[in-house]
Amino acid sequence: MIRFPSPARSASDRGLVPFITQRAGEEAAPANLLILREKRGAGLRLFYGDEDVKDRPLRDVLWARCSFSHDEHGMPAGEPQWKMMHPYRQMVTMLAGRCQICTQPAKTPLGYVYLAGPHDGDPGQETILTNQPPVCARHVRTVAALCPHMQGKPMVLLTSSAPLHGVMGTVYGMAGGEVVPAASPREPMRFDHPRMPLMLASQLVRRLTRFRVLAVPELLDELDAVGGAR
């Protein structure tokens, strides 16, 4: 079970490594997958051979297993793998609306702040999908500077509504009597997609439909005006 750090033990006090970042030594679990027909008339579904209730944390979706490297306080430890997000820490942070850096509640007086890379899409489009957990006001600049995906020029998305959309991961199938990867969709898969029962998810995705696009200084100025910047 993942526990979020207390304010006194937040990532901001420990070298500014985002909570969601995968660490050296945290590795995907050995393949232990089965494809079975759940019951008569039902379709095929992907399972772990030794499945636990924690393996399906939401909407009956099977989640990728990954080991945890932690210190004596139970917090993430080890050399940061900057381009990788730990699948379980990404999921729980996104699900709970916690800051991806410090895990404190991310909601600001203006709503939730999500950051996207400069090439993640047209800021004028009506809907944006994101696998990046939100950021609290205190750590907007931190994520902009640390995350390679942002390239130092993040697109700031301020929203009051970001419903769950689906997941990213790998769809499995059968070949030669063995369970093998069949596809890794580039676009997030909705929860109601017919192939979701065969998905091994590694990232949770939210859908932004009502948002404003701001620059980092504009956001911080607006937060200052309502006493929301820290």
Accessible surface in RSA format (square Angstrom, percent):
REM  Atomic radii and reference values for relative SASA: ProtOr
REM  Chains: A
REM  Algorithm: Lee & Richards
REM  Probe-radius: 1.40
REM  Slices: 20
REM RES _ NUM      All-atoms   Total-Side   Main-Chain    Non-polar    All polar
REM                ABS   REL    ABS   REL    ABS   REL    ABS   REL    ABS   REL
RES MET A   1   201.91 104.6 136.14  90.1  65.77 156.6 112.51  95.7  89.40 118.4
RES ILE A   2    31.95  18.2  13.02   9.7  18.93  45.6  17.50  12.6  14.45  39.2
RES ARG A   3   137.30  57.6 128.12  65.3   9.18  21.9  67.32  92.0  69.98  42.4
RES PHE A   4    54.36  27.2  37.42  23.2  16.94  44.1  37.42  22.7  16.94  48.5
RES PRO A   5     4.25   3.1   0.61   0.6   3.64  13.2   0.93   0.8   3.32  20.7
RES SER A   6    55.92  47.3  47.49  63.4   8.43  19.4  45.07  96.0  10.85  15.2
RES PRO A   7    93.30  68.0  84.43  77.0   8.88  32.3  86.08  71.1   7.23  44.9
RES ALA A   8    86.23  79.3  58.33  90.0  27.89  63.5  69.22  97.5  17.01  45.1
RES ARG A   9    76.20  32.0  75.82  38.7   0.37   0.9  39.71  54.3  36.49  22.1
RES SER A  10     2.00   1.7   2.00   2.7   0.00   0.0   1.88   4.0   0.12   0.2
RES ALA A  11     2.60   2.4   2.40   3.7   0.20   0.5   2.60   3.7   0.00   0.0
RES SER A  12    19.96  16.9   2.60   3.5  17.36  40.0   2.60   5.5  17.36  24.3
RES ASP A  13    85.21  59.7  50.25  50.0  34.96  82.7  25.82  60.8  59.38  59.2
RES ARG A  14    61.41  25.8  35.07  17.9  26.34  62.7  27.80  38.0  33.61  20.4
RES GLY A  15    64.36  79.4   0.00   N/A  64.36  79.4  38.25 105.0  26.11  58.5
RES LEU A  16    72.17  40.2  72.13  51.6   0.04   0.1  72.13  50.7   0.04   0.1
RES VAL A  17    18.54  12.2  17.89  16.2   0.65   1.6  17.89  15.5   0.65   1.8
RES PRO A  18    11.79   8.6  11.76  10.7   0.03   0.1  11.76   9.7   0.03   0.2
RES PHE A  19     7.13   3.6   5.03   3.1   2.10   5.5   7.11   4.3   0.02   0.0
RES ILE A  20     5.49   3.1   5.49   4.1   0.00   0.0   5.49   4.0   0.00   0.0
RES THR A  21     7.04   5.0   6.51   6.6   0.54   1.3   0.61   0.8   6.44   9.7
RES GLN A  22    14.48   8.1  14.48  10.6   0.00   0.0   0.00   0.0  14.48  11.0
RES ARG A  23    16.22   6.8  15.04   7.7   1.18   2.8   0.00   0.0  16.22   9.8
RES ALA A  24    45.36  41.7  34.38  53.1  10.98  25.0  39.41  55.5   5.95  15.8
RES GLY A  25    55.54  68.5   0.00   N/A  55.54  68.5  32.10  88.1  23.45  52.5
RES GLU A  26     2.69   1.5   0.00   0.0   2.69   6.4   0.00   0.0   2.69   2.2
RES GLU A  27   113.04  64.9 111.25  84.2   1.79   4.3  45.57  88.1  67.47  55.1
RES ALA A  28    82.47  75.8  60.60  93.5  21.87  49.7  60.82  85.7  21.64  57.3
RES ALA A  29    41.63  38.3  20.83  32.1  20.80  47.3  25.86  36.4  15.77  41.8
RES PRO A  30   118.54  86.4 101.92  92.9  16.62  60.4 113.86  94.0   4.68  29.1
RES ALA A  31   100.66  92.6  60.78  93.8  39.88  90.7  68.02  95.8  32.64  86.5
RES ASN A  32    54.76  37.8  47.93  46.3   6.84  16.5  20.37  49.0  34.39  33.2
RES LEU A  33    23.96  13.3   9.06   6.5  14.90  37.5   9.06   6.4  14.90  40.1
RES LEU A  34    80.32  44.7  79.94  57.2   0.38   1.0  80.32  56.4   0.00   0.0
RES ILE A  35    21.89  12.5   2.69   2.0  19.20  46.3   2.69   1.9  19.20  52.1
RES LEU A  36    90.67  50.5  87.87  62.9   2.80   7.1  90.67  63.7   0.00   0.0
RES ARG A  37   142.89  60.0 117.84  60.1  25.05  59.6  39.06  53.4 103.83  62.9
RES GLU A  38    90.34  51.9  55.59  42.1  34.74  82.7  15.72  30.4  74.62  60.9
RES LYS A  39   151.12  73.7 139.94  85.9  11.18  26.6  94.05  84.7  57.06  60.8
RES ARG A  40   239.83 100.7 204.79 104.4  35.04  83.4  87.18 119.1 152.65  92.5
RES GLY A  41    80.16  98.9   0.00   N/A  80.16  98.9  41.31 113.4  38.85  87.0
RES ALA A  42    25.57  23.5  14.84  22.9  10.73  24.4  24.45  34.4   1.12   3.0
RES GLY A  43    51.03  62.9   0.00   N/A  51.03  62.9  34.73  95.3  16.30  36.5
RES LEU A  44    75.22  41.9  64.89  46.4  10.33  26.0  64.89  45.6  10.33  27.8
RES ARG A  45    41.54  17.4  41.54  21.2   0.00   0.0   1.36   1.9  40.18  24.3
RES LEU A  46     0.02   0.0   0.00   0.0   0.02   0.0   0.00   0.0   0.02   0.0
RES PHE A  47    40.41  20.2  40.41  25.0   0.00   0.0  40.41  24.5   0.00   0.0
RES TYR A  48    13.27   6.2   7.94   4.5   5.33  13.9   6.08   4.6   7.19   8.9
RES GLY A  49    44.30  54.6   0.00   N/A  44.30  54.6  10.38  28.5  33.91  76.0
RES ASP A  50    91.35  64.0  71.69  71.4  19.66  46.5  45.20 106.4  46.16  46.0
RES GLU A  51    62.14  35.7  29.65  22.4  32.49  77.4  17.79  34.4  44.35  36.2
RES ASP A  52    62.05  43.5  54.75  54.5   7.29  17.2  23.32  54.9  38.73  38.6
RES VAL A  53   132.20  87.0 112.70 102.0  19.50  47.0 122.85 106.7   9.35  25.4
RES LYS A  54   100.92  49.2  95.24  58.4   5.68  13.5  66.29  59.7  34.63  36.9
RES ASP A  55    12.54   8.8  11.27  11.2   1.27   3.0   1.27   3.0  11.27  11.2
RES ARG A  56    39.62  16.6  24.50  12.5  15.12  36.0  19.08  26.1  20.54  12.4
RES PRO A  57    40.19  29.3   6.79   6.2  33.40 121.4  15.25  12.6  24.93 155.0
RES LEU A  58    18.57  10.3  10.93   7.8   7.64  19.2  18.57  13.0   0.00   0.0
RES ARG A  59   146.83  61.6 107.56  54.8  39.27  93.5  50.24  68.7  96.59  58.5
RES ASP A  60    73.69  51.6  63.91  63.6   9.78  23.1  30.86  72.6  42.83  42.7
RES VAL A  61     4.41   2.9   1.99   1.8   2.43   5.8   4.41   3.8   0.00   0.0
RES LEU A  62     2.65   1.5   1.30   0.9   1.35   3.4   1.30   0.9   1.35   3.6
RES TRP A  63     1.99   0.8   1.24   0.6   0.75   1.8   1.24   0.7   0.75   1.2
RES ALA A  64    17.79  16.4  16.05  24.8   1.74   3.9  16.11  22.7   1.67   4.4
RES ARG A  65    63.45  26.6  52.97  27.0  10.48  25.0  32.24  44.1  31.22  18.9
RES CYS A  66    14.48  11.0   2.14   2.4  12.34  29.0   1.38   3.5  13.11  14.1
RES SER A  67    51.47  43.5  40.16  53.6  11.30  26.0  48.86 104.1   2.60   3.6
RES PHE A  68    96.57  48.3  71.15  44.1  25.41  66.1  71.44  43.3  25.13  71.9
RES SER A  69    31.40  26.5  25.00  33.4   6.39  14.7  11.13  23.7  20.26  28.4
RES HIS A  70   114.69  62.7  88.95  61.8  25.74  65.8  58.01  59.8  56.68  65.9
RES ASP A  71    35.12  24.6  22.90  22.8  12.22  28.9  23.66  55.7  11.46  11.4
RES GLU A  72   154.48  88.7 108.55  82.1  45.93 109.4  66.76 129.1  87.72  71.6
RES HIS A  73    82.59  45.1  75.94  52.8   6.65  17.0  49.25  50.8  33.34  38.8
RES GLY A  74    37.07  45.7   0.00   N/A  37.07  45.7  17.90  49.1  19.17  42.9
RES MET A  75     2.51   1.3   2.51   1.7   0.00   0.0   2.37   2.0   0.14   0.2
RES PRO A  76     9.02   6.6   7.26   6.6   1.76   6.4   8.13   6.7   0.88   5.5
RES ALA A  77    27.89  25.6  25.13  38.8   2.76   6.3  27.89  39.3   0.00   0.0
RES GLY A  78    38.71  47.7   0.00   N/A  38.71  47.7  26.45  72.6  12.26  27.4
RES GLU A  79   119.75  68.8 110.51  83.6   9.24  22.0  41.24  79.8  78.51  64.1
RES PRO A  80    23.61  17.2  16.49  15.0   7.12  25.9  16.49  13.6   7.12  44.3
RES GLN A  81    63.10  35.3  57.75  42.2   5.35  12.7  14.22  30.3  48.88  37.1
RES TRP A  82   101.01  40.5  82.65  40.0  18.36  43.1  63.79  34.0  37.22  60.4
RES LYS A  83   183.23  89.4 145.10  89.0  38.13  90.8  94.61  85.2  88.62  94.4
RES MET A  84    97.97  50.7  91.95  60.9   6.02  14.3  71.01  60.4  26.96  35.7
RES MET A  85    35.88  18.6  22.03  14.6  13.85  33.0  21.90  18.6  13.98  18.5
RES HIS A  86     0.05   0.0   0.05   0.0   0.00   0.0   0.05   0.1   0.00   0.0
RES PRO A  87    13.17   9.6  13.10  11.9   0.07   0.3  13.17  10.9   0.00   0.0
RES TYR A  88    43.63  20.4  43.63  24.8   0.00   0.0  32.10  24.1  11.53  14.2
RES ARG A  89     5.47   2.3   5.47   2.8   0.00   0.0   3.11   4.3   2.35   1.4
RES GLN A  90     0.00   0.0   0.00   0.0   0.00   0.0   0.00   0.0   0.00   0.0
RES MET A  91     1.23   0.6   1.23   0.8   0.00   0.0   0.95   0.8   0.28   0.4
RES VAL A  92    25.24  16.6  23.74  21.5   1.49   3.6  24.48  21.3   0.76   2.0
RES THR A  93     0.00   0.0   0.00   0.0   0.00   0.0   0.00   0.0   0.00   0.0
RES MET A  94     0.00   0.0   0.00   0.0   0.00   0.0   0.00   0.0   0.00   0.0
RES LEU A  95    72.93  40.6  57.92  41.4  15.00  37.7  57.92  40.7  15.00  40.4
RES ALA A  96    55.08  50.6  22.24  34.3  32.84  74.7  33.75  47.5  21.33  56.5
RES GLY A  97    10.55  13.0   0.00   N/A  10.55  13.0   7.69  21.1   2.85   6.4
RES ARG A  98    62.07  26.1  62.07  31.6   0.00   0.0   0.52   0.7  61.56  37.3
RES CYS A  99     0.00   0.0   0.00   0.0   0.00   0.0   0.00   0.0   0.00   0.0
RES GLN A 100     4.76   2.7   4.76   3.5   0.00   0.0   0.00   0.0   4.76   3.6
RES ILE A 101     0.00   0.0   0.00   0.0   0.00   0.0   0.00   0.0   0.00   0.0
RES CYS A 102     3.53   2.7   3.47   3.9   0.05   0.1   0.51   1.3   3.02   3.3
RES THR A 103     0.00   0.0   0.00   0.0   0.00   0.0   0.00   0.0   0.00   0.0
RES GLN A 104    33.24  18.6  33.24  24.3   0.00   0.0  15.00  31.9  18.25  13.8
RES PRO A 105    84.86  61.8  76.63  69.9   8.23  29.9  76.96  63.5   7.90  49.1
RES ALA A 106     0.53   0.5   0.00   0.0   0.53   1.2   0.06   0.1   0.47   1.3
RES LYS A 107   137.60  67.1 113.09  69.4  24.51  58.4  56.39  50.8  81.22  86.5
RES THR A 108    11.82   8.4   3.40   3.5   8.41  20.1   7.91  10.6   3.91   5.9
RES PRO A 109    91.63  66.8  47.10  42.9  44.53 161.9  60.65  50.1  30.98 192.6
RES LEU A 110    51.95  28.9  30.01  21.5  21.94  55.2  35.78  25.1  16.17  43.5
RES GLY A 111     5.02   6.2   0.00   N/A   5.02   6.2   3.64  10.0   1.38   3.1
RES TYR A 112    56.54  26.4  56.54  32.2   0.00   0.0  26.93  20.2  29.61  36.5
RES VAL A 113     0.00   0.0   0.00   0.0   0.00   0.0   0.00   0.0   0.00   0.0
RES TYR A 114     4.98   2.3   4.98   2.8   0.00   0.0   0.40   0.3   4.59   5.7
RES LEU A 115     0.32   0.2   0.01   0.0   0.31   0.8   0.06   0.0   0.25   0.7
RES ALA A 116     4.52   4.2   3.85   5.9   0.67   1.5   4.52   6.4   0.00   0.0
RES GLY A 117     0.79   1.0   0.00   N/A   0.79   1.0   0.79   2.2   0.00   0.0
RES PRO A 118    40.31  29.4  13.78  12.6  26.53  96.4  17.94  14.8  22.37 139.0
RES HIS A 119   145.23  79.4 112.41  78.1  32.83  84.0  87.27  89.9  57.97  67.5
RES ASP A 120    63.74  44.6  33.15  33.0  30.58  72.3  17.77  41.8  45.97  45.8
RES GLY A 121    30.69  37.8   0.00   N/A  30.69  37.8  23.54  64.6   7.15  16.0
RES ASP A 122    89.58  62.7  79.97  79.6   9.61  22.7  33.01  77.7  56.57  56.4
RES PRO A 123    66.58  48.5  58.23  53.1   8.34  30.3  58.54  48.3   8.04  50.0
RES GLY A 124    64.94  80.1   0.00   N/A  64.94  80.1  35.67  97.9  29.26  65.5
RES GLN A 125    66.20  37.0  53.88  39.4  12.32  29.3  26.89  57.2  39.32  29.8
RES GLU A 126   153.24  88.0 140.56 106.3  12.67  30.2  60.90 117.8  92.34  75.4
RES THR A 127    56.47  40.2  43.95  44.6  12.52  29.8  25.37  34.1  31.10  47.0
RES ILE A 128     6.00   3.4   4.64   3.5   1.35   3.3   6.00   4.3   0.00   0.0
RES LEU A 129    62.16  34.6  37.34  26.7  24.82  62.4  37.53  26.4  24.63  66.3
RES THR A 130    10.26   7.3   4.51   4.6   5.75  13.7   7.55  10.1   2.71   4.1
RES ASN A 131    38.03  26.2  35.03  33.9   3.00   7.2   2.35   5.7  35.68  34.5
RES GLN A 132    16.98   9.5  16.98  12.4   0.00   0.0   3.25   6.9  13.73  10.4
RES PRO A 133     0.00   0.0   0.00   0.0   0.00   0.0   0.00   0.0   0.00   0.0
RES PRO A 134     0.00   0.0   0.00   0.0   0.00   0.0   0.00   0.0   0.00   0.0
RES VAL A 135     0.00   0.0   0.00   0.0   0.00   0.0   0.00   0.0   0.00   0.0
RES CYS A 136     1.03   0.8   1.03   1.1   0.00   0.0   0.85   2.2   0.18   0.2
RES ALA A 137     7.55   6.9   1.86   2.9   5.69  12.9   1.86   2.6   5.69  15.1
RES ARG A 138   118.71  49.8  99.97  51.0  18.74  44.6  17.88  24.4 100.82  61.1
RES HIS A 139     3.85   2.1   3.85   2.7   0.00   0.0   2.95   3.0   0.89   1.0
RES VAL A 140     0.18   0.1   0.12   0.1   0.06   0.1   0.12   0.1   0.06   0.2
RES ARG A 141   160.81  67.5 155.66  79.3   5.15  12.3  60.36  82.5 100.44  60.9
RES THR A 142    20.75  14.8  14.24  14.4   6.51  15.5   7.42  10.0  13.33  20.2
RES VAL A 143     1.80   1.2   1.20   1.1   0.60   1.5   1.80   1.6   0.00   0.0
RES ALA A 144    12.70  11.7  11.85  18.3   0.85   1.9  12.07  17.0   0.63   1.7
RES ALA A 145    86.47  79.5  48.33  74.6  38.13  86.7  56.83  80.0  29.64  78.5
RES LEU A 146    55.68  31.0  43.73  31.3  11.95  30.0  45.50  32.0  10.18  27.4
RES CYS A 147    25.83  19.5  18.86  21.0   6.97  16.4  11.11  28.1  14.72  15.9
RES PRO A 148    56.05  40.9  34.50  31.4  21.56  78.4  47.41  39.1   8.65  53.7
RES HIS A 149    88.13  48.2  78.35  54.5   9.78  25.0  58.36  60.1  29.77  34.6
RES MET A 150     0.00   0.0   0.00   0.0   0.00   0.0   0.00   0.0   0.00   0.0
RES GLN A 151   103.64  58.0  75.10  54.9  28.55  68.0  36.69  78.1  66.95  50.8
RES GLY A 152    55.25  68.1   0.00   N/A  55.25  68.1  25.24  69.3  30.01  67.2
RES LYS A 153   133.53  65.1 123.23  75.6  10.30  24.5  78.83  71.0  54.70  58.3
RES PRO A 154    21.58  15.7   6.69   6.1  14.89  54.1   6.76   5.6  14.83  92.1
RES MET A 155    18.52   9.6  13.33   8.8   5.18  12.3  12.90  11.0   5.62   7.4
RES VAL A 156     0.00   0.0   0.00   0.0   0.00   0.0   0.00   0.0   0.00   0.0
RES LEU A 157     0.35   0.2   0.35   0.3   0.00   0.0   0.35   0.2   0.00   0.0
RES LEU A 158     8.96   5.0   5.74   4.1   3.22   8.1   5.74   4.0   3.22   8.7
RES THR A 159     3.69   2.6   0.08   0.1   3.61   8.6   3.69   5.0   0.00   0.0
RES SER A 160    88.40  74.7  58.87  78.6  29.53  68.0  39.77  84.7  48.62  68.1
RES SER A 161    26.97  22.8  21.10  28.2   5.87  13.5  10.34  22.0  16.63  23.3
RES ALA A 162    13.61  12.5   3.15   4.9  10.46  23.8   3.89   5.5   9.73  25.8
RES PRO A 163    50.56  36.8  40.09  36.5  10.47  38.0  50.26  41.5   0.30   1.9
RES LEU A 164    33.02  18.4  19.07  13.6  13.95  35.1  19.07  13.4  13.95  37.5
RES HIS A 165    17.75   9.7  13.06   9.1   4.69  12.0  10.97  11.3   6.78   7.9
RES GLY A 166     0.00   0.0   0.00   N/A   0.00   0.0   0.00   0.0   0.00   0.0
RES VAL A 167     0.01   0.0   0.00   0.0   0.01   0.0   0.00   0.0   0.01   0.0
RES MET A 168    51.52  26.7  49.67  32.9   1.86   4.4  45.02  38.3   6.50   8.6
RES GLY A 169    14.50  17.9   0.00   N/A  14.50  17.9   7.45  20.5   7.05  15.8
RES THR A 170    31.93  22.7  31.83  32.3   0.11   0.3   6.63   8.9  25.30  38.3
RES VAL A 171     0.00   0.0   0.00   0.0   0.00   0.0   0.00   0.0   0.00   0.0
RES TYR A 172    31.53  14.7  30.57  17.4   0.96   2.5   5.80   4.4  25.73  31.7
RES GLY A 173    15.49  19.1   0.00   N/A  15.49  19.1  15.49  42.5   0.00   0.0
RES MET A 174   101.89  52.8  67.33  44.6  34.56  82.3  67.22  57.1  34.67  45.9
RES ALA A 175    57.16  52.6  42.54  65.7  14.62  33.3  51.53  72.6   5.63  14.9
RES GLY A 176    86.02 106.1   0.00   N/A  86.02 106.1  46.75 128.3  39.27  87.9
RES GLY A 177    66.33  81.8   0.00   N/A  66.33  81.8  32.41  88.9  33.92  76.0
RES GLU A 178   116.58  66.9 112.33  85.0   4.25  10.1  34.45  66.6  82.13  67.1
RES VAL A 179    38.15  25.1  13.65  12.4  24.50  59.0  13.65  11.9  24.50  66.4
RES VAL A 180    47.67  31.4  47.53  43.0   0.14   0.3  47.67  41.4   0.00   0.0
RES PRO A 181    91.27  66.5  71.48  65.2  19.79  71.9  71.66  59.2  19.61 121.9
RES ALA A 182    58.89  54.1  19.63  30.3  39.26  89.3  28.50  40.1  30.39  80.5
RES ALA A 183    36.12  33.2  24.11  37.2  12.01  27.3  35.13  49.5   1.00   2.6
RES SER A 184    79.59  67.3  55.19  73.6  24.41  56.2  36.37  77.5  43.22  60.5
RES PRO A 185    45.63  33.3  27.20  24.8  18.43  67.0  38.78  32.0   6.85  42.5
RES ARG A 186   220.68  92.7 196.43 100.1  24.25  57.7  78.71 107.6 141.97  86.0
RES GLU A 187   125.68  72.2 121.66  92.0   4.03   9.6  58.96 114.0  66.73  54.5
RES PRO A 188    25.88  18.9  12.49  11.4  13.39  48.7  12.49  10.3  13.39  83.2
RES MET A 189     9.22   4.8   5.82   3.9   3.40   8.1   8.90   7.6   0.33   0.4
RES ARG A 190   114.22  48.0 113.34  57.8   0.88   2.1  42.15  57.6  72.07  43.7
RES PHE A 191    33.39  16.7  16.87  10.4  16.52  43.0  16.92  10.3  16.46  47.1
RES ASP A 192   108.61  76.1  77.62  77.3  31.00  73.3  49.63 116.8  58.99  58.8
RES HIS A 193    68.71  37.6  61.38  42.7   7.33  18.7  36.56  37.7  32.15  37.4
RES PRO A 194   116.95  85.2  87.16  79.5  29.79 108.3  98.61  81.4  18.34 114.0
RES ARG A 195   101.86  42.8 100.06  51.0   1.80   4.3  38.18  52.2  63.68  38.6
RES MET A 196    14.84   7.7  11.27   7.5   3.58   8.5  11.27   9.6   3.58   4.7
RES PRO A 197    39.16  28.5  35.07  32.0   4.08  14.8  36.92  30.5   2.24  13.9
RES LEU A 198    34.10  19.0  34.10  24.4   0.00   0.0  34.10  23.9   0.00   0.0
RES MET A 199     1.84   1.0   0.81   0.5   1.04   2.5   0.81   0.7   1.04   1.4
RES LEU A 200    23.97  13.3  21.69  15.5   2.28   5.7  21.69  15.2   2.28   6.1
RES ALA A 201     0.00   0.0   0.00   0.0   0.00   0.0   0.00   0.0   0.00   0.0
RES SER A 202    36.31  30.7  35.79  47.8   0.52   1.2  21.95  46.7  14.35  20.1
RES GLN A 203    39.04  21.8  39.04  28.5   0.00   0.0   1.76   3.8  37.28  28.3
RES LEU A 204     0.00   0.0   0.00   0.0   0.00   0.0   0.00   0.0   0.00   0.0
RES VAL A 205     0.75   0.5   0.75   0.7   0.00   0.0   0.75   0.6   0.00   0.0
RES ARG A 206    34.48  14.5  34.48  17.6   0.00   0.0   1.81   2.5  32.68  19.8
RES ARG A 207    60.28  25.3  60.28  30.7   0.00   0.0  12.23  16.7  48.05  29.1
RES LEU A 208     0.00   0.0   0.00   0.0   0.00   0.0   0.00   0.0   0.00   0.0
RES THR A 209    53.53  38.1  36.96  37.5  16.58  39.5  29.58  39.7  23.95  36.2
RES ARG A 210   155.70  65.4 146.38  74.6   9.32  22.2  72.12  98.6  83.58  50.7
RES PHE A 211    39.64  19.8   8.79   5.4  30.85  80.3  12.14   7.4  27.50  78.7
RES ARG A 212   114.63  48.1 110.67  56.4   3.96   9.4  67.83  92.7  46.80  28.4
RES VAL A 213    61.26  40.3  35.15  31.8  26.11  62.9  35.15  30.5  26.11  70.8
RES LEU A 214    19.66  10.9  13.39   9.6   6.27  15.8  16.59  11.6   3.07   8.3
RES ALA A 215    49.13  45.2  41.08  63.4   8.05  18.3  47.39  66.7   1.74   4.6
RES VAL A 216    22.62  14.9  20.58  18.6   2.04   4.9  20.58  17.9   2.04   5.5
RES PRO A 217    87.11  63.5  83.98  76.6   3.14  11.4  86.97  71.8   0.14   0.9
RES GLU A 218    90.16  51.8  86.84  65.7   3.32   7.9  34.07  65.9  56.09  45.8
RES LEU A 219     0.00   0.0   0.00   0.0   0.00   0.0   0.00   0.0   0.00   0.0
RES LEU A 220    16.62   9.3  16.62  11.9   0.00   0.0  16.62  11.7   0.00   0.0
RES ASP A 221    95.91  67.2  88.90  88.5   7.01  16.6  25.92  61.0  69.99  69.8
RES GLU A 222    54.72  31.4  50.63  38.3   4.09   9.7  30.12  58.3  24.60  20.1
RES LEU A 223     0.00   0.0   0.00   0.0   0.00   0.0   0.00   0.0   0.00   0.0
RES ASP A 224    93.95  65.8  72.64  72.3  21.31  50.4  26.70  62.8  67.25  67.1
RES ALA A 225    88.42  81.3  44.76  69.1  43.66  99.3  57.51  81.0  30.91  81.9
RES VAL A 226    76.56  50.4  46.59  42.2  29.97  72.2  56.14  48.8  20.42  55.4
RES GLY A 227    67.68  83.5   0.00   N/A  67.68  83.5  34.87  95.7  32.80  73.5
RES GLY A 228    10.02  12.4   0.00   N/A  10.02  12.4   4.78  13.1   5.25  11.7
RES ALA A 229    34.79  32.0  13.06  20.1  21.74  49.4  13.27  18.7  21.52  57.0
RES ARG A 230   166.63  70.0 102.31  52.2  64.33 153.2  95.51 130.5  71.13  43.1
END  Absolute sums over single chains surface
CHAIN  1 A    11634.3       8598.7       3035.6       6429.3       5205.0
END  Absolute sums over all chains
TOTAL         11634.3       8598.7       3035.6       6429.3       5205.0
